[in-house]
Amino acid sequence: MKIEEVLNELKKEERKFDQTIDLIVNLKGINLKRDQVNIVASLPHKFKDKKVCGFLTGKSNLVHTISEPEFFAYNDKKVLKNLVKKYDFFIASASLMPKVASVFGKILGPVGKMPSPQLGLIMQENEKNIKDALDKIATSVKIRLKEASIKLAIGKLSMKNEDVKTNFESVYRAIENALPKKKENVKNVMLKTSMGKPLKVEVA
């Protein structure tokens, strides 16, 4: 089915809450050790708020801030784990990155939440650059290949089909372009709701 037909089918499911729409891209011919896929894709239509924390030299009114003198409090593993659970994304001033890596890297790295030049690294710390980083995070998604299947949320059932379709196309193209053999590495593409069954999508 074409994406418009799939979205119409998904909307037939009636639940008492606004279900998330997940994109599933199943892959083939991928060597997980050799083929590193680590990308940031754009989600033009925002559908949920993301909790962001900043490692900054000074306090900011725009984001919850952990300044350098407070880093020592996170030497406690339990406190560190709670921090990672609480926030979806982390931003950091570039000048602090060596210390951020040594204090927070062992927990943020494995879960893909370390600030990076692609998303979250602020070269010059000022309110404009912090706001720009937060705006980019609001309409972006990080994708790391851990298995031969990629699954991520791209919208909500309450959204217009056209907006979900735009998010779908933006994310899918970013994934396809990052694969070593592009479309040849794609086994199939599906969409599903939180509680529903996956439906296959025809991709041109």
N, CA, C and O of each residue as an XYZ file, in Angstrom:
816
protein
N       0.835     -1.199      0.000
C       0.000      0.000      0.000
C       0.875      1.258      0.000
O       1.969      1.278      0.565
N       0.368      2.283     -0.639
C       1.061      3.567     -0.598
C       0.870      4.176      0.786
O      -0.039      3.797      1.526
N       1.746      5.130      1.127
C       1.725      5.662      2.490
C       0.375      6.284      2.864
O      -0.074      6.153      4.003
N      -0.277      6.964      1.898
C      -1.581      7.577      2.205
C      -2.595      6.504      2.615
O      -3.373      6.694      3.550
N      -2.573      5.375      1.898
C      -3.515      4.282      2.211
C      -3.202      3.678      3.583
O      -4.106      3.366      4.359
N      -1.899      3.520      3.867
C      -1.498      2.954      5.160
C      -1.955      3.864      6.303
O      -2.479      3.386      7.309
N      -1.757      5.163      6.145
C      -2.165      6.107      7.194
C      -3.677      6.087      7.406
O      -4.150      6.183      8.539
N      -4.420      5.962      6.334
C      -5.885      5.870      6.463
C      -6.293      4.605      7.202
O      -7.236      4.617      7.994
N      -5.572      3.502      6.937
C      -5.855      2.240      7.646
C      -5.546      2.375      9.140
O      -6.318      1.936      9.993
N      -4.397      2.992      9.434
C      -4.001      3.162     10.837
C      -5.028      3.994     11.605
O      -5.266      3.761     12.789
N      -5.629      4.961     10.922
C      -6.587      5.856     11.597
C      -7.924      5.184     11.885
O      -8.770      5.745     12.582
N      -8.111      3.988     11.350
C      -9.344      3.246     11.642
C      -9.312      2.633     13.051
O     -10.347      2.274     13.613
N      -8.094      2.525     13.604
C      -7.966      1.953     14.950
C      -8.453      2.968     15.979
O      -7.977      4.103     16.011
N      -9.384      2.568     16.804
C      -9.893      3.488     17.823
C      -9.353      3.123     19.201
O      -9.555      2.013     19.694
N      -8.671      4.072     19.802
C      -8.150      3.898     21.162
C      -8.513      5.133     21.975
O      -8.944      6.152     21.434
N      -8.330      5.019     23.283
C      -8.687      6.148     24.136
C      -7.539      7.143     24.306
O      -7.647      8.092     25.083
N      -6.451      6.930     23.586
C      -5.338      7.885     23.664
C      -4.776      8.107     22.262
O      -5.026      7.329     21.341
N      -4.018      9.181     22.126
C      -3.451      9.542     20.829
C      -2.209      8.691     20.575
O      -1.136      8.962     21.113
N      -2.372      7.660     19.748
C      -1.268      6.721     19.539
C      -0.121      7.334     18.728
O      -0.317      8.201     17.876
N       1.070      6.847     19.029
C       2.262      7.230     18.267
C       2.309      6.399     16.988
O       1.890      5.242     16.976
N       2.820      6.995     15.919
C       3.043      6.256     14.663
C       4.535      5.969     14.550
O       5.354      6.889     14.539
N       4.881      4.687     14.467
C       6.284      4.270     14.376
C       6.643      3.862     12.952
O       5.865      3.206     12.259
N       7.830      4.261     12.537
C       8.407      3.811     11.272
C       9.341      2.651     11.577
O      10.167      2.728     12.486
N       9.203      1.569     10.804
C      10.105      0.410     10.936
C      10.775      0.178      9.587
O      10.102     -0.022      8.576
N      12.100      0.206      9.582
C      12.853     -0.093      8.354
C      13.669     -1.349      8.625
O      14.642     -1.314      9.379
N      13.269     -2.463      8.008
C      14.008     -3.727      8.155
C      15.081     -3.798      7.078
O      14.832     -3.504      5.909
N      16.280     -4.195      7.497
C      17.431     -4.148      6.593
C      17.923     -5.536      6.195
O      17.591     -6.534      6.834
N      18.717     -5.580      5.129
C      19.343     -6.831      4.674
C      20.751     -6.511      4.166
O      21.045     -5.385      3.767
N      21.602     -7.519      4.191
C      22.966     -7.345      3.668
C      23.798     -6.341      4.449
O      24.685     -5.689      3.899
N      23.499     -6.225      5.749
C      24.212     -5.257      6.590
C      25.132     -6.007      7.564
O      24.720     -6.969      8.211
N      26.379     -5.545      7.652
C      27.313     -6.081      8.637
C      27.362     -5.073      9.790
O      27.951     -4.001      9.659
N      26.745     -5.424     10.904
C      26.607     -4.464     12.006
C      27.941     -4.003     12.587
O      28.039     -2.897     13.120
N      28.971     -4.852     12.486
C      30.281     -4.459     13.004
C      30.989     -3.496     12.050
O      31.697     -2.581     12.471
N      30.779     -3.728     10.763
C      31.489     -2.928      9.757
C      30.709     -1.684      9.335
O      31.279     -0.603      9.188
N      29.415     -1.849      9.145
C      28.607     -0.767      8.588
C      28.027      0.118      9.701
O      26.985     -0.186     10.282
N      28.714      1.189      9.971
C      28.268      2.108     11.017
C      27.249      3.107     10.445
O      27.564      3.867      9.529
N      26.053      3.096     10.982
C      25.050      4.081     10.590
C      24.708      4.885     11.848
O      24.105      4.372     12.791
N      25.104      6.137     11.834
C      24.901      7.013     12.985
C      24.553      8.395     12.443
O      25.440      9.190     12.130
N      23.263      8.673     12.334
C      22.843      9.896     11.635
C      21.839     10.710     12.449
O      21.234     10.229     13.407
N      21.691     11.954     12.026
C      20.653     12.825     12.568
C      19.718     13.151     11.413
O      20.141     13.707     10.400
N      18.447     12.803     11.572
C      17.457     13.060     10.519
C      16.513     14.169     10.969
O      16.277     14.369     12.160
N      15.989     14.872      9.994
C      15.072     15.974     10.301
C      13.630     15.482     10.368
O      13.191     14.693      9.530
N      12.897     15.958     11.379
C      11.450     15.716     11.499
C      10.778     17.077     11.341
O      10.606     17.792     12.328
N      10.397     17.449     10.121
C       9.871     18.799      9.883
C       8.684     19.173     10.770
O       8.517     20.336     11.137
N       7.855     18.173     11.113
C       6.674     18.464     11.934
C       6.846     17.846     13.329
O       6.777     16.630     13.511
N       7.070     18.729     14.294
C       7.273     18.321     15.691
C       5.987     17.702     16.238
O       4.894     18.201     15.971
N       6.116     16.616     17.004
C       4.910     15.995     17.564
C       5.005     15.706     19.053
O       4.041     15.246     19.664
N       6.173     15.976     19.640
C       6.267     15.839     21.099
C       7.398     16.723     21.618
O       8.359     17.017     20.906
N       7.259     17.138     22.873
C       8.307     17.953     23.493
C       9.423     17.043     23.984
O       9.177     15.954     24.502
N      10.639     17.508     23.814
C      11.794     16.736     24.270
C      12.425     17.422     25.478
O      12.568     18.644     25.511
N      12.794     16.626     26.454
C      13.439     17.171     27.647
C      14.940     17.274     27.382
O      15.601     16.287     27.057
N      15.460     18.493     27.528
C      16.866     18.742     27.210
C      17.593     19.303     28.434
O      17.041     20.095     29.198
N      18.837     18.876     28.597
C      19.699     19.353     29.678
C      20.996     19.897     29.061
O      21.496     19.352     28.077
N      21.532     20.969     29.644
C      22.741     21.573     29.083
C      23.931     21.536     30.027
O      23.803     21.861     31.208
N      25.088     21.141     29.509
C      26.351     21.242     30.248
C      27.001     22.551     29.794
O      27.626     22.607     28.735
N      26.849     23.601     30.605
C      27.260     24.935     30.184
C      28.148     25.602     31.231
O      28.180     25.188     32.390
N      28.873     26.648     30.801
C      29.753     27.355     31.740
C      28.943     28.275     32.652
O      29.361     28.561     33.774
N      27.778     28.742     32.171
C      26.918     29.607     32.979
C      25.477     29.145     32.897
O      25.114     28.398     31.989
N      24.650     29.586     33.842
C      23.240     29.192     33.854
C      22.489     29.845     32.694
O      22.740     31.000     32.349
N      21.559     29.085     32.094
C      20.730     29.611     31.004
C      19.264     29.507     31.390
O      18.839     28.526     32.000
N      18.494     30.530     31.028
C      17.042     30.497     31.273
C      16.314     29.616     30.269
O      15.133     29.315     30.437
N      17.026     29.205     29.223
C      16.389     28.445     28.135
C      16.371     26.938     28.381
O      15.544     26.221     27.819
N      17.280     26.469     29.214
C      17.427     25.018     29.376
C      17.915     24.704     30.797
O      18.639     25.492     31.406
N      17.505     23.541     31.309
C      18.027     23.122     32.613
C      19.545     22.972     32.481
O      20.032     22.257     31.606
N      20.272     23.641     33.345
C      21.725     23.709     33.196
C      22.461     22.991     34.326
O      22.117     23.126     35.500
N      23.481     22.226     33.940
C      24.452     21.699     34.908
C      25.765     22.393     34.573
O      26.370     22.129     33.535
N      26.201     23.284     35.462
C      27.442     24.020     35.192
C      28.643     23.220     35.713
O      28.495     22.289     36.505
N      29.814     23.604     35.255
C      31.033     22.835     35.564
C      31.238     22.564     37.059
O      31.597     21.441     37.415
N      31.022     23.561     37.965
C      31.226     23.273     39.397
C      30.289     22.193     39.951
O      30.538     21.634     41.019
N      29.205     21.907     39.209
C      28.243     20.903     39.675
C      28.550     19.490     39.168
O      27.903     18.526     39.576
N      29.529     19.376     38.289
C      29.839     18.073     37.685
C      30.157     17.008     38.739
O      29.786     15.844     38.587
N      30.851     17.420     39.814
C      31.314     16.439     40.811
C      30.155     15.641     41.412
O      30.337     14.496     41.824
N      28.957     16.248     41.462
C      27.794     15.571     42.059
C      27.397     14.319     41.269
O      26.699     13.444     41.781
N      27.854     14.248     40.011
C      27.450     13.131     39.142
C      28.497     12.014     39.090
O      28.446     11.141     38.223
N      29.437     12.056     40.022
C      30.365     10.925     40.162
C      29.640      9.723     40.751
O      30.112      8.592     40.645
N      28.499      9.970     41.368
C      27.653      8.915     41.916
C      26.870      8.270     40.766
O      26.090      8.937     40.085
N      27.086      6.975     40.562
C      26.492      6.267     39.429
C      24.964      6.345     39.410
O      24.356      6.480     38.348
N      24.352      6.260     40.587
C      22.892      6.285     40.681
C      22.338      7.642     40.232
O      21.345      7.711     39.507
N      22.991      8.710     40.672
C      22.581     10.070     40.299
C      22.721     10.251     38.784
O      21.871     10.855     38.131
N      23.817      9.711     38.248
C      24.094      9.804     36.816
C      23.039      9.056     35.997
O      22.561      9.562     34.981
N      22.681      7.857     36.441
C      21.668      7.062     35.729
C      20.306      7.758     35.744
O      19.584      7.733     34.748
N      19.958      8.376     36.869
C      18.694      9.102     36.966
C      18.665     10.293     36.013
O      17.627     10.610     35.432
N      19.817     10.948     35.861
C      19.925     12.083     34.939
C      19.652     11.640     33.501
O      18.913     12.293     32.765
N      20.260     10.524     33.118
C      20.104     10.013     31.751
C      18.648      9.620     31.471
O      18.147      9.830     30.366
N      17.977      9.054     32.469
C      16.568      8.668     32.299
C      15.672      9.898     32.170
O      14.675      9.876     31.449
N      16.028     10.950     32.862
C      15.170     12.136     32.939
C      15.148     12.944     31.645
O      14.131     13.552     31.313
N      16.272     12.956     30.903
C      16.386     13.813     29.721
C      16.547     13.012     28.430
O      17.196     11.966     28.395
N      15.923     13.548     27.359
C      15.996     12.907     26.040
C      17.277     13.293     25.306
O      17.862     12.487     24.582
N      17.702     14.545     25.508
C      18.866     15.069     24.793
C      19.734     15.885     25.737
O      19.268     16.404     26.752
N      21.023     15.985     25.373
C      21.954     16.810     26.126
C      22.706     17.719     25.159
O      23.123     17.296     24.081
N      22.872     18.978     25.566
C      23.693     19.898     24.790
C      24.896     20.277     25.652
O      24.863     20.123     26.872
N      25.960     20.773     25.012
C      27.155     21.127     25.782
C      27.942     22.217     25.084
O      27.979     22.299     23.856
N      28.568     23.052     25.896
C      29.516     24.027     25.384
C      30.765     23.260     24.937
O      31.259     22.400     25.667
N      31.277     23.572     23.737
C      32.423     22.838     23.185
C      33.624     22.868     24.132
O      34.367     21.892     24.227
N      33.810     23.982     24.826
C      34.973     24.108     25.728
C      34.910     23.136     26.907
O      35.931     22.822     27.519
N      33.691     22.661     27.220
C      33.525     21.740     28.351
C      33.539     20.263     27.941
O      33.516     19.381     28.800
N      33.576     19.998     26.648
C      33.412     18.612     26.181
C      34.416     17.611     26.759
O      34.018     16.486     27.063
N      35.696     17.959     26.927
C      36.613     16.970     27.537
C      36.140     16.540     28.935
O      36.189     15.357     29.273
N      35.684     17.505     29.741
C      35.209     17.170     31.088
C      33.864     16.452     31.043
O      33.605     15.552     31.843
N      33.005     16.858     30.095
C      31.708     16.172     29.936
C      31.956     14.709     29.582
O      31.303     13.809     30.112
N      32.912     14.485     28.674
C      33.227     13.109     28.250
C      33.742     12.273     29.419
O      33.368     11.108     29.556
N      34.591     12.852     30.258
C      35.177     12.059     31.350
C      34.168     11.789     32.463
O      34.193     10.718     33.069
N      33.275     12.754     32.742
C      32.318     12.573     33.837
C      31.054     11.831     33.386
O      30.568     10.943     34.085
N      30.529     12.202     32.216
C      29.212     11.688     31.787
C      29.280     10.684     30.636
O      28.306      9.985     30.356
N      30.441     10.616     29.969
C      30.554      9.803     28.745
C      30.235      8.335     28.915
O      29.638      7.724     28.029
N      30.630      7.752     30.053
C      30.440      6.302     30.243
C      28.961      5.911     30.281
O      28.611      4.765     30.001
N      28.088      6.876     30.631
C      26.651      6.599     30.658
C      25.962      7.133     29.402
O      25.123      6.451     28.813
N      26.320      8.362     28.990
C      25.663      8.977     27.821
C      26.062      8.300     26.507
O      25.243      8.159     25.600
N      27.334      7.880     26.416
C      27.827      7.272     25.172
C      27.046      6.051     24.727
O      26.533      6.027     23.609
N      26.942      5.018     25.589
C      26.255      3.784     25.185
C      24.779      3.964     24.801
O      24.239      3.172     24.029
N      24.126      5.009     25.341
C      22.702      5.212     25.006
C      22.523      6.256     23.895
O      21.400      6.644     23.573
N      23.640      6.704     23.317
C      23.561      7.621     22.172
C      23.114      9.029     22.529
O      22.516      9.717     21.702
N      23.398      9.466     23.757
C      22.937     10.805     24.166
C      24.070     11.830     24.340
O      23.838     12.932     24.837
N      25.283     11.468     23.935
C      26.395     12.423     24.045
C      26.185     13.567     23.051
O      25.845     13.319     21.895
N      26.381     14.816     23.484
C      26.311     15.932     22.526
C      27.339     15.717     21.421
O      28.439     15.229     21.682
N      26.989     16.076     20.198
C      27.898     15.855     19.070
C      27.883     17.082     18.155
O      26.990     17.922     18.259
N      28.873     17.187     17.256
C      28.861     18.311     16.306
C      27.581     18.336     15.458
O      27.138     19.400     15.026
N      26.990     17.147     15.225
C      25.746     17.091     14.453
C      24.572     17.662     15.239
O      23.695     18.318     14.677
N      24.566     17.406     16.549
C      23.412     17.780     17.358
C      23.833     18.006     18.812
O      24.186     17.065     19.523
N      23.791     19.264     19.239
C      23.971     19.523     20.660
C      25.276     20.174     21.081
O      25.421     20.560     22.241
N      26.240     20.305     20.157
C      27.512     20.929     20.539
C      27.451     22.425     20.222
O      27.164     22.811     19.089
N      27.720     23.261     21.223
C      27.641     24.714     21.046
C      29.050     25.278     21.022
O      29.771     25.229     22.019
N      29.434     25.815     19.865
C      30.806     26.296     19.707
C      31.053     27.568     20.512
O      32.088     27.709     21.163
N      30.094     28.493     20.462
C      30.204     29.712     21.266
C      28.962     29.802     22.131
O      27.837     29.844     21.634
N      29.186     29.829     23.421
C      28.047     29.784     24.344
C      27.387     31.156     24.495
O      27.934     32.051     25.138
N      26.217     31.305     23.900
C      25.389     32.494     24.113
C      23.931     32.085     23.923
O      23.658     30.991     23.429
N      23.000     32.941     24.304
C      21.576     32.581     24.280
C      21.090     32.221     22.878
O      20.279     31.310     22.716
N      21.584     32.937     21.864
C      21.144     32.650     20.485
C      21.565     31.247     20.066
O      20.759     30.493     19.521
N      22.820     30.895     20.316
C      23.316     29.575     19.925
C      22.647     28.456     20.719
O      22.412     27.369     20.192
N      22.340     28.728     21.988
C      21.617     27.729     22.798
C      20.229     27.522     22.227
O      19.771     26.388     22.090
N      19.550     28.629     21.889
C      18.192     28.539     21.312
C      18.220     27.793     19.973
O      17.347     26.971     19.699
N      19.232     28.086     19.139
C      19.359     27.397     17.838
C      19.529     25.889     18.032
O      18.943     25.089     17.303
N      20.345     25.514     19.030
C      20.566     24.088     19.309
C      19.271     23.419     19.768
O      18.967     22.298     19.361
N      18.507     24.114     20.620
C      17.244     23.564     21.122
C      16.211     23.439     20.000
O      15.456     22.468     19.948
N      16.184     24.429     19.103
C      15.248     24.382     17.961
C      15.577     23.206     17.040
O      14.678     22.537     16.530
N      16.862     22.965     16.835
C      17.266     21.847     15.966
C      16.896     20.502     16.599
O      16.429     19.591     15.916
N      17.110     20.394     17.910
C      16.761     19.159     18.617
C      15.258     18.882     18.524
O      14.835     17.735     18.377
N      14.455     19.957     18.612
C      12.991     19.811     18.587
C      12.491     19.172     17.292
O      11.451     18.514     17.277
N      13.246     19.373     16.201
C      12.802     18.825     14.903
C      13.828     17.847     14.326
O      13.982     17.746     13.109
N      14.523     17.135     15.202
C      15.517     16.161     14.736
C      15.383     14.857     15.508
O      14.817     14.810     16.600
N      15.919     13.804     14.909
C      15.940     12.509     15.584
C      17.288     11.847     15.313
O      17.795     11.882     14.192
N      17.864     11.242     16.358
C      19.139     10.532     16.207
C      18.859      9.079     15.867
O      17.980      8.458     16.465
N      19.597      8.535     14.913
C      19.421      7.133     14.531
C      20.773      6.436     14.577
O      21.716      6.830     13.891
N      20.850      5.387     15.404
C      22.066      4.568     15.482
C      21.685      3.136     15.166
O      20.704      2.612     15.694
N      22.461      2.511     14.307
C      22.171      1.136     13.902
C      22.743      0.152     14.915
O      23.959      0.025     15.061
N      21.830     -0.555     15.625
C      22.259     -1.549     16.606
C      21.870     -2.953     16.168
O      22.478     -3.934     16.598
N      20.860     -3.050     15.315
C      20.401     -4.342     14.791
C      19.912     -4.123     13.370
O      19.876     -2.989     12.893
N      19.536     -5.199     12.691
C      19.147     -5.084     11.280
C      17.706     -4.592     11.115
O      16.995     -4.986     10.191
N      17.305     -3.731     12.030
C      15.966     -3.141     11.964
C      16.007     -1.811     12.702
O      16.525     -1.724     13.815
N      15.463     -0.786     12.080
C      15.418      0.537     12.694
C      13.956      0.857     13.007
O      13.089      0.740     12.141
N      13.693      1.258     14.237
C      12.320      1.607     14.616
C      12.346      2.933     15.364
O      13.096      3.095     16.327
N      11.526      3.878     14.920
C      11.446      5.152     15.623
C      10.109      5.832     15.377
O       9.451      5.594     14.364
N       9.717      6.683     16.319
C       8.441      7.397     16.223
C       8.575      8.565     15.250
O       9.561      9.301     15.284
N       7.567      8.730     14.376
C       7.613      9.848     13.415
C       6.362     10.727     13.482
O       6.250     11.698     12.733
N       5.416     10.394     14.374
C       4.221     11.226     14.453
C       3.184     10.660     15.399
O       3.422      9.687     16.114
N       2.017     11.304     15.381
C       0.873     10.876     16.180
C      -0.333     10.706     15.259
O      -0.419     11.329     14.201
N      -1.264      9.848     15.685
C      -2.466      9.611     14.865
C      -3.282     10.878     14.662
O      -3.969     11.012     13.649
N      -3.220     11.805     15.606
C      -4.019     13.031     15.519
C      -3.469     14.014     14.480
O      -4.148     14.971     14.108
N      -2.249     13.777     14.019
C      -1.651     14.687     13.033
C      -2.291     14.517     11.657
O      -2.877     13.479     11.349
N      -2.166     15.562     10.839
C      -2.636     15.469      9.452
C      -1.779     14.441      8.724
O      -0.574     14.343      8.958
N      -2.418     13.675      7.837
C      -1.668     12.680      7.049
C      -0.486     13.310      6.317
O       0.592     12.722      6.228
N      -0.704     14.509      5.797
C       0.332     15.178      5.006
C       1.574     15.455      5.862
O       2.703     15.340      5.383
N       1.358     15.819      7.128
C       2.491     16.110      8.020
C       3.250     14.832      8.395
O       4.479     14.828      8.464
N       2.500     13.747      8.636
C       3.150     12.461      8.947
C       3.939     11.984      7.727
O       5.050     11.468      7.846
N       3.334     12.172      6.550
C       3.990     11.751      5.303
C       5.307     12.517      5.101
O       6.310     11.931      4.697
N       5.299     13.820      5.381
C       6.516     14.632      5.256
C       7.596     14.136      6.211
O       8.763     14.023      5.834
N       7.201     13.841      7.457
C       8.160     13.289      8.433
C       8.704     11.947      7.958
O       9.905     11.690      8.034
N       7.801     11.089      7.465
C       8.180      9.765      6.953
C       9.233      9.900      5.854
O      10.280      9.255      5.899
N       8.940     10.743      4.871
C       9.842     10.871      3.719
C      11.204     11.422      4.132
O      12.239     10.972      3.639
N      11.197     12.398      5.041
C      12.454     12.998      5.493
C      13.327     11.978      6.220
O      14.525     11.878      5.955
N      12.723     11.222      7.137
C      13.484     10.247      7.929
C      13.905      9.057      7.064
O      15.049      8.609      7.134
N      12.976      8.548      6.252
C      13.314      7.375      5.438
C      14.461      7.690      4.473
O      15.384      6.889      4.331
N      14.410      8.846      3.813
C      15.479      9.207      2.849
C      16.831      9.328      3.556
O      17.861      8.926      3.015
N      16.816      9.883      4.766
C      18.078     10.018      5.526
C      18.662      8.642      5.845
O      19.873      8.437      5.762
N      17.778      7.694      6.214
C      18.235      6.329      6.511
C      18.778      5.666      5.246
O      19.877      5.111      5.245
N      17.995      5.731      4.174
C      18.404      5.083      2.912
C      19.746      5.624      2.433
O      20.616      4.855      2.022
N      19.919      6.955      2.486
C      21.168      7.565      2.010
C      22.371      7.192      2.860
O      23.505      7.227      2.383
N      22.128      6.829      4.134
C      23.239      6.477      5.026
C      23.671      5.018      4.895
O      24.733      4.639      5.390
N      22.856      4.198      4.231
C      23.175      2.775      4.094
C      24.235      2.568      3.025
O      24.251      3.294      2.031
N      25.125      1.589      3.204
C      26.230      1.386      2.252
C      25.755      1.151      0.815
O      26.340      1.676     -0.132
N      24.691      0.358      0.662
C      24.184      0.081     -0.698
C      22.802      0.692     -0.924
O      22.019      0.240     -1.760
N      22.536      1.748     -0.136
C      21.288      2.509     -0.267
C      20.061      1.585     -0.258
O      19.878      0.805      0.677
N      19.215      1.674     -1.305
C      17.943      0.942     -1.303
C      18.123     -0.579     -1.328
O      17.235     -1.322     -0.910
N      19.275     -1.033     -1.819
C      19.543     -2.482     -1.856
C      19.603     -3.087     -0.453
O      19.365     -4.282     -0.272
N      19.923     -2.249      0.538
C      19.997     -2.729      1.922
C      18.640     -2.728      2.637
O      18.538     -3.165      3.783
N      17.605     -2.235      1.957
C      16.277     -2.156      2.591
C      15.459     -3.388      2.237
O      15.155     -3.630      1.069
N      15.107     -4.164      3.260
C      14.288     -5.357      3.067
C      12.816     -4.968      2.902
O      12.169     -5.368      1.935
N      12.301     -4.198      3.835
C      10.939     -3.657      3.728
C      10.766     -2.483      4.685
O      11.576     -2.265      5.586
N       9.692     -1.737      4.464
C       9.394     -0.549      5.265
C       7.964     -0.676      5.777
O       7.054     -1.012      5.019
N       7.770     -0.407      7.059
C       6.434     -0.547      7.650
C       6.098      0.639      8.547
O       6.979      1.350      9.030
N       4.795      0.832      8.754
C       4.318      1.791      9.748
C       3.396      1.053     10.701
O       2.674      0.141     10.296
N       3.419      1.447     11.965
C       2.499      0.856     12.933
C       2.158      1.881     14.002
O       2.903      2.836     14.226
N       1.031      1.673     14.655
C       0.680      2.506     15.801
C       1.187      1.810     17.068
O       1.639      0.666     17.017
N       1.108      2.509     18.199
C       1.572      1.957     19.477
C       0.985      0.575     19.745
O       1.684     -0.330     20.202
N      -0.317      0.422     19.454
C      -1.024     -0.820     19.796
C      -1.369     -1.683     18.575
O      -1.915     -2.776     18.726
N      -1.056     -1.205     17.389
C      -1.497     -1.903     16.185
C      -0.452     -2.794     15.547
O       0.691     -2.868     15.999
N      -0.870     -3.472     14.482
C       0.040     -4.334     13.724
C       0.755     -3.528     12.647
O       0.202     -2.555     12.132
N       1.987     -3.926     12.300
C       2.726     -3.214     11.248
C       2.067     -3.421      9.881
O       1.615     -4.520      9.558
N       2.020     -2.351      9.089
C       1.510     -2.415      7.716
C       2.627     -2.004      6.776
O       3.311     -1.004      6.994
N       2.801     -2.803      5.715
C       3.906     -2.546      4.772
C       3.607     -1.334      3.894
O       2.489     -1.146      3.416
N       4.646     -0.515      3.698
C       4.525      0.698      2.878
C       5.344      0.527      1.606
O       6.503      0.113      1.652
N       4.731      0.850      0.472
C       5.467      0.858     -0.799
C       6.305      2.131     -0.846
O       5.789      3.235     -0.672
N       7.600      1.962     -1.082
C       8.480      3.135     -1.191
C       8.998      3.222     -2.607
O       9.568      2.265     -3.132
N       8.797      4.384     -3.230
C       9.226      4.546     -4.627
C      10.735      4.638     -4.699
O      11.295      4.776     -5.786
